[in-house]
Amino acid sequence: MHTVPSQGGRATVRYGSRGVCLISAVPNRGFKTTTSQPSADTLTVTFTSDDHRSTITATIEPGAKASVRETSF
């Protein structure tokens, strides 16, 4: 398992040979959580507040990795 922190919260994922599995998504105070998984190999967790969005993307293509994008508005 791999935990990915962000300003909006943290997501824990498991990487496998067939895809990425969400274990948990825990928002920080004031943030809401949404998830999407358009394919087995990519998972997105988004934490949104009134003035900020944290987007965590976990993938196994081409290798297991996670990225975080922070956006203030």
C-alpha positions, 0 to 999 in steps of 0.5 A: 500500500502507498499513502499519498498526502496532499493539502486536501487530504490523503489517499491510500492505494494499492498497486497491482499487476492488473490495476490500482485499487483505492484503499481509503481517501481521507479528506482534511477539514473543510474538503469533500472527496470525489473519486473516479477510475476511468480504467483499471490502471488509473485512479483519481482522487479529488479533494475540494474546498471552497478555494482549493482543489487537490487532485491525486492521480495514481497509475501503473502505466508505464510504472506504479506512481502517483502525482499530486496537483494542487490548485487554488482559486 
